[in-house]
Amino acid sequence: MTDAQVSMTPEKMAKLEELLHRQEIYDCLVRFSRGIDRFDREVFLSAFHEDAQISAGIFVGDPVSLYEWAQSMHSEGQAATQHSLLNHSCDIEGDIAHSETYYLYVGRNRDDTNWMAGGRYIDRLEYRAGQWKIAFRNNAIEWSGTVPTMDIPFADVADLPLNGVPSRDVNDPSYQRPLLNRRQPFIPGN
């Protein structure tokens, strides 16, 4: 027997299965953030069960209505948005999981100001048909405010767009496959 065979006890197998479930849950939460920041409706909705309920600020409703409301609000109000996920805890009991995920939201407003908010996504996720998805989300907004504006760094570098420019759709460089460098080597100071 190899060391790997000896060390894979039922307890370790159970821990491995729990880690896989935790990763699937976290991946689900990332799909939500990516989906709204890239205005990718399919990715956004893949984070929710169809019958999910969401409570977020003034909004209370279903995933499709949330996407339409948030997409409209963000496209009219901001030129760019980032929903960053921070601390994450998750309790799994069978096919139900409860998670708390801290977030930091930053939006570049159309008037060139920046708006930030922080809070927590408090979710109940359910494992159905082999997938973890959000069944209920409570968005606990804890603070918000504006931050000073400054120019985006390196915006004047002529060949910067060759590797793609940020966009709120499938033209964003994150969708590029394969991801390749199209810029010439340049080391500042040399």
N, C-alpha and C positions, 0 to 999 in steps of 0.2 A: 504494500500500500504506500502511496505517496503521502507527503505531508498535507497536500490539499484535500485528499480523500479523508484522511483522519480528522482534519480540523473542521470539516463541513458537517457539523452536528445539526440535529433538528432545531436547536435553539438559534444557531447561526443562520440556518435557512429561513427561519421565521423573521429574524432581524433583516436579512437581505430582502425578503418580500416586503417588509414594512418600508425599508429604504426606497424600494422601487415605487411603492405607492406614494410615498412622500414626494419623490421626484416628479411623478406624473401630476400630482396636485400642484406643485410649484410651476411646472410647465404650463398647466392650465391657466394659472394666474398671469404668467408672462404673455400668453396668447391674448388675454384681455388687454393688457397694456400696449402690446405691439399693434393689435388690431385697431385701437382707437387712435394711436399716434400716427399710423400709416393710412388711416381711413380704409382699412381692409375689413370689410363687412364680414366676409366668410371667416377670417381668423378670429375676429372679435366674437362672433356668435358661437364659434366652436368652444368657447370657454364656458358656455351656459347650457343647461338643459332647456328645452323649448318652453317648459312650464315654470321656469325660474322667476323669482320675484326679486326686485332690486329696490332698495331705499337709498337714494343718493341726493342729499340736499333737498331741493323742492321736488325732485322726481321720485315717483313711486310707480313701478310698473314692470313690464316684461322686457326681455333682452332686445327684441327688435325695436321696440319703442325707445329704449335707452340708447341704442346705437344711433337711431335717426335724430333724437334730441341732442345727444352729445356731439355727433358729427356736425350738425348744423351750428350748434353753439361754438364749437372750436373752429370751424372753418370761417365763420363770420368774425369771430373775435380775435383769433390768434393766427399768426403766420407759421408757427411751429409749436409743438407741445412735446413734453416728455413726462411720462408716468414711470417713475423709478420705484422699484420694489426694494425694501430694506429688510429689517428684522422680520423673521417669519417663524411662527410656531404652528404646530398642527397636532391635533389629537384625533387618532383614527380608531373607530370602534366598528368593526365589521364593514358595512357598505356606507357608513356615514363618517364624515370627517368635519371637524370644526377647526378653522384656521384664523389666525390673526396675522395680518401682514401690514407693517408700517409702510407708508408711501410718502414720496416727495414728488409733487407735481410742479412743473415749471412751464409757463407759456410765454412765448414772445408775442405780445399783443400787436395788432395791426397798426397802432399808433407808436410803435417802437418802444413801449414800456414793457417791463417784464413782471409777470405775476407769479407768485409762488404760493403753494398751499401744502400743508402736511396733515396727515391723519392716518387712519387705519382702515383697511378692508377687513371686516369681520364676516367671514363666510361659513355657510354650511354647504359642504360639497357631498354629492352622492355618487356612488359607483353604480352605474347602470350600463348594461350592454357592453361591459368591458372597458368603460371609460369613466374617469373622474371628471365631473363638471360641477359648476356652481348651481346650487338649487335655490339658495337665498343669500343675498349680499346686503350688508348694512355698511354704508360708507360713513365712517365717523370722522368728520372734518374737524381738526383740532386747532388750526391756525391758518392764517393767510395774510398776504401783504404784497406790496410792490417792492422791487429791488431796483437800484440804479441801472440805467442802460449804458452800454458802451458798444462800440463797433465789434462785430464778430471777427475774431482773430484770423489773420491770413486771407481775408476775403479778396484782397487785391493780388494774390498769387495767380499768375496767368494760367498755368497748367493745372491748377487745383481741380477744376471740373472734369478733367480727363478720367478720373476714377469714379465719377458720379457726384451729383449734388443731392443733398437731402431733399426729399419730396414726400408728400403725404399721400402716396399711392404706390403702385407696384413698380414705378420708375426709380424708387429709392435704391441706392446701392446695395442695401441689405438683401434685395431680391435677386441680385446679379449672380448667375451661375454659369460657368465657374467665376469666382471672384478673382480678378486679375489686376495687376498693377499696369497702368498705361502711362505713368509719368516717368520722366528721365531721372536717374539718380542725381541727388543734390544734397550735400551735407553743408549746412550753414557754417561759415567760418573757415572753410577750406578753399 
